[in-house]
């Protein structure tokens, strides 16, 4: 049995860990791979959800090694966490010699690079996006600050090291892969596999939704009301203001719509934007839900909307919500300039992507929803975002790496 170390700076008690890490590891474990999982957990989420994650890992045969996430001071806390990450990885390697280090994003890949150079253990660079550029474009790092400029330059150099030294690289999008392959400084022999943020079709499945109370009734809305929904984070990249601009246009043209925001984030963010846009409190609702409750909620949406700030780094972004919404057969209104999102919406005729945030674009996008058929969206999810297919692709990449290692 092969021993693989999977390192994630994201927590497994975070929604992302539960949707975009554990399902893959569970599937790969069934193929006879013995995983040791290092993750960094935020205190509040860990206290609330660690028992659930421990149960999932135990059932799948995954050895979970959670480490407490350090939030402050900026940069120094991250350096401290990376040092603990490397120390834990080396301890585990002594106990369970690893044949592969699977590194999720850039900080984890620092450890993979270390293992490859010092211990000749291959690593998989699961890049998840152009991380250093995301920090700049998202306003987290300011290049006018010499410290952040130095850190940015460091990670851009490391990005090249990761791509050239990794046994293989995972890109979430075809757009991201195309961008990397255009870089003249990289050899053409780099092994890049595209695996998007997939969806568990056994969970996000219209036929398997247990009958649940009508959201219309729960919110005490008129029976004729139709729901437009948003699910997920309200953080750096999501254009909440533009989404409320869209809803403002929608509610004025179609009185029977109600905006539903399902998020784990602070609801006051939504309240603030709604107030700024003059949207009455009775025209929108905000609440949180557990992952297993999300499919039944999405299924009740007339359509879903998500706008993401387009930028260089977003070429490599694959919104998890797109796969989940499509799997439930719900039409999507999104924006172009983000990974493969617009191309997929067009290819599977499951919604519309706006090129600009104005009323003309909103009207055209909404009008196009009348021709969307649920089966088109579901077919798209099955064809492009199926979790089982994603697991098979990861298994194939693992095997390629092991084959290379054996030959060498």
Phi, psi and omega in degrees: 000132180283136174263125179235134174261124176251125182242127179226130174278346171280150180274150176282342175275353172282152177305323181296320179296323182284334181260332189236012173230297186301320179299322178292314182295323177299315179295318180290328178299326179294345179266011175091019178262132182263107185264139164245127188243118173257128176218160180248120191249133176282139190307310185295315180294322181297316180298325184277327192236002186297326180297321179296315181292320178300322179294315179299314182294318180299316181295326182272352182079024179265130177270111185263132180235079182287142176235141182291133179284135179257121187269325186216159358286158181305148180067305181298322179294324179291318177300317178299316180295320178296322177297318178292325178300312181293319179298315180294320180297318180293321178300314182293324180295325177294326182276325185222080185312122186269142176265352181196141172248117180263113187251118178272111178073191196280316182298317178295328182289341171301324179286318178300318179297319178299314181295321180293315183286321186266328188238002178059031175264124181292151176230152177256121179271096179268084200290329177065001181139173178276084194299313183297320178291327175299322181294324179285307185292336178274000177078014180279321174248135178252118184294345176288340176275118184301330179293312180292326177297320178294317180295318178300313180299322179299313183286333175292325174292318179295327178304317178295318177299316180300314183294323184271333183264339180292147177292333175196161179233141174253126172250141179285340187222155172293326178297319179294317178299315180300319179298312181299318183291346178275350182285118185291339184280352183258145176291151182285350185275001181299132181269106180241123177249136177265118174227108182287175172290106187275173182231142177282102185286352173279338177264311179270080187215119183302325185284345184251005179287125176287144182300125182231160180303142179298131178295327176302315180290319180300322181273000178058048179258160176299143184300337181276355182293141174245144186256130168251129191238153171230134177235141173116195186294153175251017189286198191320314192268348186269128186273078184298318180300315180293326178294323176287330173300315179299313182294325177300315176299316184297314185291332179284330179272331184222098189298339189269015180263145178229134183267125179247124178246118179251113186208155173270354184278174182297120183293341181294338176298315179293316180302321181296313180294320180298318180295317180298326182270359178072030180269121181301149182298334182275004179256001177211158179222147179228130175201166179255162179207153176281159185306317184291345179270344187297315182304316181294328178289311181302320184300340182267359179281140170292317171201167180240150180232138167210130177243131181236137182299116179285141181194177178304310186294332183286355172302332186260014185263136176235097183297122179303324183298329181298314180298318182292319181292315179298320181298334180268005176072023183261132179298151184239137164244119182225195177232158179280172177087013181232103178051226179261011189305304183296321181297321181288320177300319179289315184299323183256010176047049185245019179159211182211147176243125180273145177266342178213158184260081179214168187295326178297316179295319179298317182296316180295318180296313181297319180300323182292341181294339183296340181260358182285133176250134182308323183295334178292315179296316180297317177300320178298317178297318180293324184282321190249331189244009184298124181302318181299322176294320177299318178298317179297321179295317177298316179300320179294319178295316177306312184295321177300317180297314181294325177296318177298316181299318181296318180294325181282000000 
